[in-house]
Amino acid sequence: MGINMNNNRRQARIRALEFLFASDFGDDLQETIKNMTQAMRHSSEEGFPQFSHELLEMEQLHNAEILQDIESCLEKWDISRVGKIEKALLRLGITEIKYFDDIPTRVSINEYIELSKVYCDPDAKRFINGILDTISRRYK
């Protein structure tokens, strides 16, 4: 059961990442969720897992603070220089670290490092790890 739950959470994280990333291209997140969920109903893909919804809802609720957290960790960099997928991973990772006490911090960090290995440049994992580790030390 534990493995299945982790796999379900990973799938939910991936779904949340897809929605958050897509919303960065102009649409409102809620509109993106509506459009993508509708499109998925016509395919064989799983719809919108509850954990994805909770993660995105919490990220949106605290979005300004989460973006400030990212900016505060960037040395000699502006947040506009951070890639969209890396920023989406950081936003979700920080959301988990700060607002999901039932998930061990190390699990959240490791999950987003693993996702960065799939979706980002090979060097991004160190960047993701550094920022999430800094945030975790700051808030836990």
N, CA, C and O atoms as a GROMACS GRO file, in nm:
protein
  560
    1MET      N    1   0.083  -0.120   0.000
    1MET     CA    2   0.000   0.000   0.000
    1MET      C    3   0.086   0.125   0.000
    1MET      O    4   0.051   0.222  -0.067
    2GLY      N    5   0.198   0.126   0.074
    2GLY     CA    6   0.285   0.244   0.079
    2GLY      C    7   0.341   0.282  -0.057
    2GLY      O    8   0.348   0.400  -0.092
    3ILE      N    9   0.380   0.180  -0.134
    3ILE     CA   10   0.436   0.206  -0.266
    3ILE      C   11   0.329   0.265  -0.356
    3ILE      O   12   0.354   0.361  -0.430
    4ASN      N   13   0.209   0.210  -0.350
    4ASN     CA   14   0.100   0.260  -0.431
    4ASN      C   15   0.066   0.405  -0.397
    4ASN      O   16   0.042   0.486  -0.486
    5MET      N   17   0.066   0.437  -0.265
    5MET     CA   18   0.037   0.574  -0.224
    5MET      C   19   0.143   0.670  -0.278
    5MET      O   20   0.111   0.778  -0.326
    6ASN      N   21   0.271   0.629  -0.270
    6ASN     CA   22   0.378   0.714  -0.322
    6ASN      C   23   0.362   0.734  -0.472
    6ASN      O   24   0.379   0.845  -0.523
    7ASN      N   25   0.330   0.626  -0.543
    7ASN     CA   26   0.310   0.635  -0.686
    7ASN      C   27   0.190   0.726  -0.716
    7ASN      O   28   0.196   0.807  -0.808
    8ASN      N   29   0.082   0.712  -0.639
    8ASN     CA   30  -0.034   0.798  -0.659
    8ASN      C   31   0.002   0.944  -0.632
    8ASN      O   32  -0.039   1.033  -0.707
    9ARG      N   33   0.078   0.969  -0.527
    9ARG     CA   34   0.120   1.107  -0.497
    9ARG      C   35   0.212   1.159  -0.606
    9ARG      O   36   0.201   1.275  -0.646
   10ARG      N   37   0.301   1.075  -0.655
   10ARG     CA   38   0.390   1.119  -0.763
   10ARG      C   39   0.308   1.156  -0.886
   10ARG      O   40   0.333   1.259  -0.948
   11GLN      N   41   0.212   1.073  -0.921
   11GLN     CA   42   0.126   1.103  -1.036
   11GLN      C   43   0.049   1.233  -1.012
   11GLN      O   44   0.031   1.312  -1.105
   12ALA      N   45   0.004   1.254  -0.890
   12ALA     CA   46  -0.068   1.378  -0.858
   12ALA      C   47   0.026   1.498  -0.867
   12ALA      O   48  -0.015   1.605  -0.913
   13ARG      N   49   0.151   1.481  -0.824
   13ARG     CA   50   0.249   1.590  -0.837
   13ARG      C   51   0.274   1.623  -0.984
   13ARG      O   52   0.282   1.740  -1.022
   14ILE      N   53   0.287   1.519  -1.065
   14ILE     CA   54   0.309   1.540  -1.208
   14ILE      C   55   0.190   1.613  -1.270
   14ILE      O   56   0.207   1.706  -1.348
   15ARG      N   57   0.069   1.572  -1.234
   15ARG     CA   58  -0.051   1.638  -1.286
   15ARG      C   59  -0.053   1.784  -1.243
   15ARG      O   60  -0.081   1.873  -1.324
   16ALA      N   61  -0.023   1.811  -1.114
   16ALA     CA   62  -0.020   1.950  -1.065
   16ALA      C   63   0.086   2.030  -1.140
   16ALA      O   64   0.062   2.145  -1.176
   17LEU      N   65   0.202   1.969  -1.165
   17LEU     CA   66   0.308   2.036  -1.239
   17LEU      C   67   0.262   2.072  -1.380
   17LEU      O   68   0.287   2.182  -1.427
   18GLU      N   69   0.195   1.979  -1.446
   18GLU     CA   70   0.145   2.005  -1.581
   18GLU      C   71   0.049   2.124  -1.582
   18GLU      O   72   0.056   2.211  -1.669
   19PHE      N   73  -0.042   2.126  -1.486
   19PHE     CA   74  -0.141   2.234  -1.480
   19PHE      C   75  -0.076   2.368  -1.447
   19PHE      O   76  -0.107   2.469  -1.510
   20LEU      N   77   0.014   2.368  -1.350
   20LEU     CA   78   0.080   2.493  -1.310
   20LEU      C   79   0.166   2.545  -1.424
   20LEU      O   80   0.166   2.665  -1.453
   21PHE      N   81   0.241   2.456  -1.489
   21PHE     CA   82   0.325   2.495  -1.602
   21PHE      C   83   0.240   2.552  -1.716
   21PHE      O   84   0.274   2.656  -1.772
   22ALA      N   85   0.130   2.485  -1.749
   22ALA     CA   86   0.042   2.532  -1.856
   22ALA      C   87  -0.017   2.669  -1.824
   22ALA      O   88  -0.034   2.752  -1.912
   23SER      N   89  -0.048   2.691  -1.697
   23SER     CA   90  -0.109   2.819  -1.659
   23SER      C   91  -0.010   2.935  -1.670
   23SER      O   92  -0.051   3.051  -1.678
   24ASP      N   93   0.120   2.904  -1.670
   24ASP     CA   94   0.221   3.010  -1.684
   24ASP      C   95   0.226   3.068  -1.825
   24ASP      O   96   0.298   3.165  -1.850
   25PHE      N   97   0.151   3.012  -1.916
   25PHE     CA   98   0.150   3.062  -2.053
   25PHE      C   99   0.030   3.151  -2.081
   25PHE      O  100  -0.010   3.168  -2.196
   26GLY      N  101  -0.028   3.207  -1.975
   26GLY     CA  102  -0.128   3.310  -1.996
   26GLY      C  103  -0.263   3.286  -1.933
   26GLY      O  104  -0.326   3.381  -1.886
   27ASP      N  105  -0.310   3.162  -1.931
   27ASP     CA  106  -0.443   3.137  -1.876
   27ASP      C  107  -0.441   3.142  -1.724
   27ASP      O  108  -0.339   3.115  -1.661
   28ASP      N  109  -0.551   3.177  -1.668
   28ASP     CA  110  -0.575   3.166  -1.525
   28ASP      C  111  -0.566   3.018  -1.488
   28ASP      O  112  -0.610   2.933  -1.565
   29LEU      N  113  -0.510   2.987  -1.371
   29LEU     CA  114  -0.494   2.848  -1.331
   29LEU      C  115  -0.627   2.774  -1.329
   29LEU      O  116  -0.635   2.661  -1.377
   30GLN      N  117  -0.730   2.836  -1.276
   30GLN     CA  118  -0.861   2.769  -1.270
   30GLN      C  119  -0.913   2.741  -1.411
   30GLN      O  120  -0.973   2.636  -1.435
   31GLU      N  121  -0.892   2.833  -1.503
   31GLU     CA  122  -0.934   2.812  -1.642
   31GLU      C  123  -0.852   2.699  -1.705
   31GLU      O  124  -0.906   2.617  -1.779
   32THR      N  125  -0.723   2.695  -1.675
   32THR     CA  126  -0.636   2.589  -1.726
   32THR      C  127  -0.683   2.453  -1.674
   32THR      O  128  -0.693   2.357  -1.751
   33ILE      N  129  -0.712   2.445  -1.545
   33ILE     CA  130  -0.760   2.320  -1.486
   33ILE      C  131  -0.889   2.275  -1.555
   33ILE      O  132  -0.904   2.158  -1.591
   34LYS      N  133  -0.980   2.369  -1.573
   34LYS     CA  134  -1.107   2.337  -1.637
   34LYS      C  135  -1.085   2.284  -1.779
   34LYS      O  136  -1.141   2.182  -1.817
   35ASN      N  137  -1.004   2.354  -1.857
   35ASN     CA  138  -0.980   2.315  -1.996
   35ASN      C  139  -0.907   2.181  -2.007
   35ASN      O  140  -0.944   2.096  -2.088
   36MET      N  141  -0.803   2.162  -1.925
   36MET     CA  142  -0.727   2.038  -1.934
   36MET      C  143  -0.807   1.919  -1.881
   36MET      O  144  -0.797   1.809  -1.935
   37THR      N  145  -0.886   1.940  -1.776
   37THR     CA  146  -0.969   1.832  -1.722
   37THR      C  147  -1.072   1.789  -1.825
   37THR      O  148  -1.098   1.671  -1.843
   38GLN      N  149  -1.129   1.887  -1.891
   38GLN     CA  150  -1.227   1.857  -1.996
   38GLN      C  151  -1.161   1.776  -2.109
   38GLN      O  152  -1.220   1.680  -2.159
   39ALA      N  153  -1.042   1.814  -2.147
   39ALA     CA  154  -0.971   1.743  -2.253
   39ALA      C  155  -0.937   1.600  -2.209
   39ALA      O  156  -0.943   1.507  -2.290
   40MET      N  157  -0.902   1.582  -2.082
   40MET     CA  158  -0.867   1.449  -2.032
   40MET      C  159  -0.988   1.356  -2.025
   40MET      O  160  -0.973   1.234  -2.036
   41ARG      N  161  -1.105   1.412  -2.008
   41ARG     CA  162  -1.225   1.328  -2.004
   41ARG      C  163  -1.245   1.254  -2.136
   41ARG      O  164  -1.307   1.148  -2.141
   42HIS      N  165  -1.191   1.312  -2.242
   42HIS     CA  166  -1.206   1.252  -2.374
   42HIS      C  167  -1.087   1.164  -2.411
   42HIS      O  168  -1.075   1.119  -2.525
   43SER      N  169  -1.000   1.141  -2.314
   43SER     CA  170  -0.885   1.053  -2.338
   43SER      C  171  -0.885   0.944  -2.231
   43SER      O  172  -0.975   0.939  -2.146
   44SER      N  173  -0.786   0.858  -2.235
   44SER     CA  174  -0.777   0.750  -2.136
   44SER      C  175  -0.699   0.793  -2.012
   44SER      O  176  -0.684   0.714  -1.919
   45GLU      N  177  -0.651   0.916  -2.008
   45GLU     CA  178  -0.572   0.963  -1.895
   45GLU      C  179  -0.658   0.980  -1.771
   45GLU      O  180  -0.778   1.008  -1.778
   46GLU      N  181  -0.592   0.963  -1.656
   46GLU     CA  182  -0.658   0.989  -1.528
   46GLU      C  183  -0.689   1.138  -1.522
   46GLU      O  184  -0.611   1.220  -1.571
   47GLY      N  185  -0.800   1.171  -1.462
   47GLY     CA  186  -0.842   1.310  -1.452
   47GLY      C  187  -0.756   1.394  -1.359
   47GLY      O  188  -0.637   1.413  -1.384
   48PHE      N  189  -0.815   1.444  -1.255
   48PHE     CA  190  -0.750   1.540  -1.169
   48PHE      C  191  -0.750   1.488  -1.025
   48PHE      O  192  -0.850   1.505  -0.955
   49PRO      N  193  -0.641   1.424  -0.980
   49PRO     CA  194  -0.637   1.366  -0.846
   49PRO      C  195  -0.659   1.470  -0.736
   49PRO      O  196  -0.623   1.587  -0.750
   50GLN      N  197  -0.717   1.425  -0.626
   50GLN     CA  198  -0.746   1.513  -0.513
   50GLN      C  199  -0.620   1.582  -0.461
   50GLN      O  200  -0.622   1.701  -0.431
   51PHE      N  201  -0.509   1.508  -0.450
   51PHE     CA  202  -0.386   1.569  -0.401
   51PHE      C  203  -0.337   1.680  -0.494
   51PHE      O  204  -0.285   1.781  -0.448
   52SER      N  205  -0.355   1.662  -0.624
   52SER     CA  206  -0.320   1.768  -0.720
   52SER      C  207  -0.400   1.894  -0.690
   52SER      O  208  -0.346   2.004  -0.685
   53HIS      N  209  -0.528   1.874  -0.672
   53HIS     CA  210  -0.617   1.986  -0.643
   53HIS      C  211  -0.574   2.058  -0.515
   53HIS      O  212  -0.563   2.181  -0.513
   54GLU      N  213  -0.548   1.982  -0.409
   54GLU     CA  214  -0.507   2.041  -0.281
   54GLU      C  215  -0.376   2.117  -0.295
   54GLU      O  216  -0.361   2.227  -0.242
   55LEU      N  217  -0.282   2.058  -0.367
   55LEU     CA  218  -0.151   2.120  -0.387
   55LEU      C  219  -0.163   2.251  -0.463
   55LEU      O  220  -0.106   2.352  -0.423
   56LEU      N  221  -0.237   2.251  -0.573
   56LEU     CA  222  -0.255   2.372  -0.653
   56LEU      C  223  -0.334   2.479  -0.579
   56LEU      O  224  -0.303   2.598  -0.587
   57GLU      N  225  -0.436   2.436  -0.506
   57GLU     CA  226  -0.516   2.531  -0.430
   57GLU      C  227  -0.431   2.602  -0.324
   57GLU      O  228  -0.441   2.724  -0.307
   58MET      N  229  -0.349   2.526  -0.253
   58MET     CA  230  -0.264   2.584  -0.150
   58MET      C  231  -0.157   2.675  -0.213
   58MET      O  232  -0.124   2.780  -0.158
   59GLU      N  233  -0.103   2.634  -0.327
   59GLU     CA  234  -0.003   2.717  -0.396
   59GLU      C  235  -0.064   2.850  -0.437
   59GLU      O  236  -0.003   2.955  -0.420
   60GLN      N  237  -0.184   2.846  -0.490
   60GLN     CA  238  -0.249   2.970  -0.533
   60GLN      C  239  -0.283   3.059  -0.415
   60GLN      O  240  -0.273   3.182  -0.425
   61LEU      N  241  -0.324   3.000  -0.305
   61LEU     CA  242  -0.357   3.075  -0.185
   61LEU      C  243  -0.236   3.151  -0.130
   61LEU      O  244  -0.250   3.261  -0.076
   62HIS      N  245  -0.118   3.092  -0.144
   62HIS     CA  246   0.005   3.151  -0.088
   62HIS      C  247   0.106   3.189  -0.197
   62HIS      O  248   0.225   3.201  -0.170
   63ASN      N  249   0.058   3.208  -0.319
   63ASN     CA  250   0.146   3.230  -0.434
   63ASN      C  251   0.246   3.343  -0.415
   63ASN      O  252   0.365   3.324  -0.441
   64ALA      N  253   0.203   3.459  -0.370
   64ALA     CA  254   0.293   3.574  -0.356
   64ALA      C  255   0.404   3.544  -0.256
   64ALA      O  256   0.520   3.577  -0.280
   65GLU      N  257   0.369   3.481  -0.146
   65GLU     CA  258   0.467   3.446  -0.044
   65GLU      C  259   0.566   3.341  -0.097
   65GLU      O  260   0.686   3.350  -0.070
   66ILE      N  261   0.516   3.245  -0.172
   66ILE     CA  262   0.602   3.140  -0.228
   66ILE      C  263   0.700   3.199  -0.329
   66ILE      O  264   0.818   3.162  -0.330
   67LEU      N  265   0.653   3.290  -0.412
   67LEU     CA  266   0.743   3.356  -0.508
   67LEU      C  267   0.848   3.439  -0.434
   67LEU      O  268   0.964   3.444  -0.478
   68GLN      N  269   0.810   3.503  -0.324
   68GLN     CA  270   0.907   3.577  -0.243
   68GLN      C  271   1.011   3.482  -0.183
   68GLN      O  272   1.129   3.516  -0.175
   69ASP      N  273   0.966   3.365  -0.141
   69ASP     CA  274   1.060   3.265  -0.088
   69ASP      C  275   1.164   3.228  -0.194
   69ASP      O  276   1.283   3.221  -0.164
   70ILE      N  277   1.119   3.205  -0.316
   70ILE     CA  278   1.211   3.171  -0.424
   70ILE      C  279   1.309   3.286  -0.446
   70ILE      O  280   1.430   3.265  -0.450
   71GLU      N  281   1.255   3.406  -0.460
   71GLU     CA  282   1.341   3.523  -0.484
   71GLU      C  283   1.444   3.543  -0.374
   71GLU      O  284   1.557   3.582  -0.400
   72SER      N  285   1.405   3.516  -0.250
   72SER     CA  286   1.497   3.537  -0.138
   72SER      C  287   1.614   3.439  -0.142
   72SER      O  288   1.716   3.463  -0.078
   73CYS      N  289   1.601   3.330  -0.216
   73CYS     CA  290   1.708   3.230  -0.227
   73CYS      C  291   1.798   3.252  -0.348
   73CYS      O  292   1.903   3.190  -0.359
   74LEU      N  293   1.758   3.339  -0.436
   74LEU     CA  294   1.835   3.363  -0.558
   74LEU      C  295   1.943   3.467  -0.533
   74LEU      O  296   1.914   3.580  -0.495
   75GLU      N  297   2.065   3.428  -0.554
   75GLU     CA  298   2.175   3.522  -0.538
   75GLU      C  299   2.216   3.573  -0.676
   75GLU      O  300   2.250   3.494  -0.764
   76LYS      N  301   2.214   3.703  -0.692
   76LYS     CA  302   2.254   3.767  -0.818
   76LYS      C  303   2.171   3.718  -0.937
   76LYS      O  304   2.218   3.716  -1.051
   77TRP      N  305   2.047   3.678  -0.909
   77TRP     CA  306   1.957   3.632  -1.014
   77TRP      C  307   1.822   3.695  -0.991
   77TRP      O  308   1.782   3.720  -0.877
   78ASP      N  309   1.752   3.721  -1.098
   78ASP     CA  310   1.615   3.768  -1.090
   78ASP      C  311   1.525   3.648  -1.118
   78ASP      O  312   1.560   3.562  -1.198
   79ILE      N  313   1.412   3.643  -1.054
   79ILE     CA  314   1.321   3.529  -1.070
   79ILE      C  315   1.276   3.512  -1.215
   79ILE      O  316   1.240   3.401  -1.256
   80SER      N  317   1.278   3.620  -1.293
   80SER     CA  318   1.237   3.611  -1.433
   80SER      C  319   1.336   3.526  -1.515
   80SER      O  320   1.303   3.481  -1.625
   81ARG      N  321   1.457   3.504  -1.462
   81ARG     CA  322   1.556   3.423  -1.532
   81ARG      C  323   1.542   3.274  -1.502
   81ARG      O  324   1.608   3.191  -1.565
   82VAL      N  325   1.458   3.240  -1.405
   82VAL     CA  326   1.434   3.099  -1.371
   82VAL      C  327   1.337   3.041  -1.473
   82VAL      O  328   1.233   3.100  -1.502
   83GLY      N  329   1.371   2.925  -1.528
   83GLY     CA  330   1.285   2.861  -1.627
   83GLY      C  331   1.146   2.831  -1.572
   83GLY      O  332   1.130   2.810  -1.452
   84LYS      N  333   1.048   2.830  -1.660
   84LYS     CA  334   0.910   2.808  -1.617
   84LYS      C  335   0.890   2.673  -1.548
   84LYS      O  336   0.820   2.665  -1.448
   85ILE      N  337   0.951   2.569  -1.601
   85ILE     CA  338   0.932   2.437  -1.540
   85ILE      C  339   1.003   2.430  -1.404
   85ILE      O  340   0.951   2.371  -1.310
   86GLU      N  341   1.122   2.489  -1.395
   86GLU     CA  342   1.194   2.492  -1.268
   86GLU      C  343   1.115   2.572  -1.164
   86GLU      O  344   1.104   2.534  -1.048
   87LYS      N  345   1.060   2.685  -1.209
   87LYS     CA  346   0.981   2.769  -1.118
   87LYS      C  347   0.856   2.694  -1.071
   87LYS      O  348   0.819   2.702  -0.954
   88ALA      N  349   0.791   2.622  -1.162
   88ALA     CA  350   0.673   2.545  -1.124
   88ALA      C  351   0.709   2.436  -1.022
   88ALA      O  352   0.636   2.415  -0.925
   89LEU      N  353   0.821   2.367  -1.044
   89LEU     CA  354   0.866   2.266  -0.949
   89LEU      C  355   0.894   2.327  -0.812
   89LEU      O  356   0.856   2.272  -0.710
   90LEU      N  357   0.960   2.442  -0.812
   90LEU     CA  358   0.991   2.510  -0.686
   90LEU      C  359   0.863   2.554  -0.615
   90LEU      O  360   0.851   2.538  -0.493
   91ARG      N  361   0.770   2.609  -0.690
   91ARG     CA  362   0.645   2.655  -0.630
   91ARG      C  363   0.570   2.540  -0.562
   91ARG      O  364   0.519   2.555  -0.451
   92LEU      N  365   0.565   2.426  -0.629
   92LEU     CA  366   0.496   2.311  -0.571
   92LEU      C  367   0.575   2.252  -0.454
   92LEU      O  368   0.518   2.216  -0.352
   93GLY      N  369   0.707   2.244  -0.469
   93GLY     CA  370   0.791   2.192  -0.361
   93GLY      C  371   0.781   2.276  -0.236
   93GLY      O  372   0.768   2.223  -0.125
   94ILE      N  373   0.788   2.406  -0.251
   94ILE     CA  374   0.776   2.496  -0.136
   94ILE      C  375   0.638   2.485  -0.073
   94ILE      O  376   0.625   2.488   0.050
   95THR      N  377   0.537   2.471  -0.156
   95THR     CA  378   0.402   2.454  -0.104
   95THR      C  379   0.396   2.330  -0.014
   95THR      O  380   0.342   2.336   0.097
   96GLU      N  381   0.450   2.220  -0.061
   96GLU     CA  382   0.450   2.097   0.020
   96GLU      C  383   0.528   2.116   0.150
   96GLU      O  384   0.481   2.078   0.257
   97ILE      N  385   0.645   2.174   0.140
   97ILE     CA  386   0.730   2.191   0.259
   97ILE      C  387   0.661   2.277   0.364
   97ILE      O  388   0.663   2.245   0.483
   98LYS      N  389   0.599   2.385   0.320
   98LYS     CA  390   0.542   2.481   0.416
   98LYS      C  391   0.401   2.446   0.463
   98LYS      O  392   0.366   2.478   0.576
   99TYR      N  393   0.321   2.382   0.380
   99TYR     CA  394   0.179   2.371   0.411
   99TYR      C  395   0.124   2.228   0.418
   99TYR      O  396   0.005   2.211   0.442
  100PHE      N  397   0.208   2.128   0.398
  100PHE     CA  398   0.164   1.989   0.408
  100PHE      C  399   0.247   1.917   0.513
  100PHE      O  400   0.342   1.846   0.482
  101ASP      N  401   0.209   1.937   0.638
  101ASP     CA  402   0.285   1.882   0.750
  101ASP      C  403   0.285   1.730   0.754
  101ASP      O  404   0.372   1.670   0.817
  102ASP      N  405   0.189   1.667   0.688
  102ASP     CA  406   0.182   1.521   0.689
  102ASP      C  407   0.283   1.456   0.596
  102ASP      O  408   0.300   1.334   0.598
  103ILE      N  409   0.351   1.536   0.514
  103ILE     CA  410   0.452   1.483   0.422
  103ILE      C  411   0.589   1.522   0.475
  103ILE      O  412   0.617   1.641   0.492
  104PRO      N  413   0.674   1.424   0.503
  104PRO     CA  414   0.809   1.458   0.551
  104PRO      C  415   0.882   1.547   0.450
  104PRO      O  416   0.877   1.524   0.330
  105THR      N  417   0.948   1.648   0.502
  105THR     CA  418   1.019   1.745   0.418
  105THR      C  419   1.115   1.676   0.322
  105THR      O  420   1.121   1.711   0.204
  106ARG      N  421   1.191   1.578   0.372
  106ARG     CA  422   1.289   1.509   0.288
  106ARG      C  423   1.219   1.439   0.171
  106ARG      O  424   1.274   1.434   0.060
  107VAL      N  425   1.100   1.385   0.194
  107VAL     CA  426   1.024   1.319   0.087
  107VAL      C  427   0.986   1.421  -0.020
  107VAL      O  428   1.003   1.395  -0.139
  108SER      N  429   0.936   1.537   0.022
  108SER     CA  430   0.899   1.642  -0.074
  108SER      C  431   1.019   1.685  -0.157
  108SER      O  432   1.011   1.693  -0.279
  109ILE      N  433   1.131   1.712  -0.090
  109ILE     CA  434   1.251   1.756  -0.162
  109ILE      C  435   1.295   1.649  -0.262
  109ILE      O  436   1.322   1.680  -0.378
  110ASN      N  437   1.301   1.523  -0.217
  110ASN     CA  438   1.343   1.416  -0.307
  110ASN      C  439   1.249   1.399  -0.426
  110ASN      O  440   1.294   1.374  -0.538
  111GLU      N  441   1.120   1.413  -0.403
  111GLU     CA  442   1.023   1.400  -0.512
  111GLU      C  443   1.047   1.508  -0.620
  111GLU      O  444   1.044   1.478  -0.739
  112TYR      N  445   1.070   1.630  -0.578
  112TYR     CA  446   1.088   1.738  -0.676
  112TYR      C  447   1.224   1.732  -0.743
  112TYR      O  448   1.239   1.776  -0.856
  113ILE      N  449   1.324   1.677  -0.674
  113ILE     CA  450   1.453   1.653  -0.740
  113ILE      C  451   1.433   1.546  -0.848
  113ILE      O  452   1.483   1.561  -0.960
  114GLU      N  453   1.362   1.440  -0.816
  114GLU     CA  454   1.335   1.334  -0.914
  114GLU      C  455   1.258   1.387  -1.034
  114GLU      O  456   1.289   1.354  -1.148
  115LEU      N  457   1.158   1.470  -1.009
  115LEU     CA  458   1.082   1.528  -1.120
  115LEU      C  459   1.170   1.619  -1.205
  115LEU      O  460   1.154   1.625  -1.327
  116SER      N  461   1.263   1.691  -1.141
  116SER     CA  462   1.353   1.779  -1.218
  116SER      C  463   1.443   1.697  -1.310
  116SER      O  464   1.481   1.745  -1.416
  117LYS      N  465   1.477   1.576  -1.270
  117LYS     CA  466   1.561   1.489  -1.355
  117LYS      C  467   1.487   1.449  -1.482
  117LYS      O  468   1.549   1.423  -1.585
  118VAL      N  469   1.355   1.444  -1.474
  118VAL     CA  470   1.274   1.405  -1.590
  118VAL      C  471   1.241   1.525  -1.678
  118VAL      O  472   1.245   1.515  -1.801
  119TYR      N  473   1.208   1.639  -1.616
  119TYR     CA  474   1.151   1.752  -1.690
  119TYR      C  475   1.247   1.867  -1.717
  119TYR      O  476   1.214   1.958  -1.793
  120CYS      N  477   1.365   1.864  -1.657
  120CYS     CA  478   1.456   1.979  -1.668
  120CYS      C  479   1.592   1.939  -1.721
  120CYS      O  480   1.622   1.822  -1.743
  121ASP      N  481   1.673   2.040  -1.741
  121ASP     CA  482   1.814   2.024  -1.775
  121ASP      C  483   1.881   1.945  -1.662
  121ASP      O  484   1.842   1.959  -1.546
  122PRO      N  485   1.982   1.864  -1.693
  122PRO     CA  486   2.048   1.784  -1.588
  122PRO      C  487   2.102   1.864  -1.469
  122PRO      O  488   2.107   1.813  -1.358
  123ASP      N  489   2.141   1.988  -1.491
  123ASP     CA  490   2.195   2.069  -1.381
  123ASP      C  491   2.086   2.124  -1.289
  123ASP      O  492   2.117   2.173  -1.181
  124ALA      N  493   1.962   2.118  -1.331
  124ALA     CA  494   1.853   2.178  -1.253
  124ALA      C  495   1.833   2.109  -1.118
  124ALA      O  496   1.787   2.173  -1.024
  125LYS      N  497   1.868   1.981  -1.108
  125LYS     CA  498   1.844   1.910  -0.981
  125LYS      C  499   1.920   1.974  -0.866
  125LYS      O  500   1.869   1.979  -0.754
  126ARG      N  501   2.041   2.024  -0.892
  126ARG     CA  502   2.117   2.091  -0.786
  126ARG      C  503   2.052   2.223  -0.748
  126ARG      O  504   2.048   2.259  -0.630
  127PHE      N  505   2.002   2.295  -0.846
  127PHE     CA  506   1.933   2.422  -0.822
  127PHE      C  507   1.806   2.399  -0.740
  127PHE      O  508   1.782   2.468  -0.641
  128ILE      N  509   1.725   2.302  -0.781
  128ILE     CA  510   1.601   2.268  -0.711
  128ILE      C  511   1.633   2.225  -0.568
  128ILE      O  512   1.570   2.271  -0.473
  129ASN      N  513   1.730   2.136  -0.553
  129ASN     CA  514   1.770   2.088  -0.421
  129ASN      C  515   1.816   2.202  -0.332
  129ASN      O  516   1.776   2.210  -0.215
  130GLY      N  517   1.899   2.290  -0.383
  130GLY     CA  518   1.952   2.401  -0.304
  130GLY      C  519   1.843   2.493  -0.250
  130GLY      O  520   1.843   2.530  -0.133
  131ILE      N  521   1.750   2.528  -0.337
  131ILE     CA  522   1.644   2.620  -0.294
  131ILE      C  523   1.548   2.551  -0.198
  131ILE      O  524   1.513   2.607  -0.094
  132LEU      N  525   1.506   2.429  -0.231
  132LEU     CA  526   1.412   2.360  -0.141
  132LEU      C  527   1.476   2.330  -0.006
  132LEU      O  528   1.409   2.338   0.097
  133ASP      N  529   1.604   2.296  -0.006
  133ASP     CA  530   1.674   2.271   0.121
  133ASP      C  531   1.682   2.399   0.204
  133ASP      O  532   1.661   2.395   0.325
  134THR      N  533   1.711   2.511   0.141
  134THR     CA  534   1.716   2.639   0.211
  134THR      C  535   1.581   2.674   0.272
  134THR      O  536   1.572   2.716   0.388
  135ILE      N  537   1.476   2.656   0.194
  135ILE     CA  538   1.340   2.684   0.243
  135ILE      C  539   1.305   2.591   0.359
  135ILE      O  540   1.246   2.634   0.458
  136SER      N  541   1.340   2.464   0.346
  136SER     CA  542   1.306   2.370   0.452
  136SER      C  543   1.376   2.405   0.583
  136SER      O  544   1.316   2.394   0.690
  137ARG      N  545   1.500   2.446   0.576
  137ARG     CA  546   1.572   2.487   0.698
  137ARG      C  547   1.512   2.614   0.757
  137ARG      O  548   1.512   2.632   0.878
  138ARG      N  549   1.462   2.699   0.671
  138ARG     CA  550   1.403   2.824   0.715
  138ARG      C  551   1.270   2.803   0.786
  138ARG      O  552   1.239   2.874   0.882
  139TYR      N  553   1.191   2.707   0.741
  139TYR     CA  554   1.054   2.692   0.790
  139TYR      C  555   1.028   2.571   0.878
  139TYR      O  556   0.920   2.562   0.938
  140LYS      N  557   1.122   2.481   0.889
  140LYS     CA  558   1.096   2.360   0.972
  140LYS      C  559   1.183   2.359   1.096
  140LYS      O  560   1.175   2.266   1.176
   0.00000   0.00000   0.00000
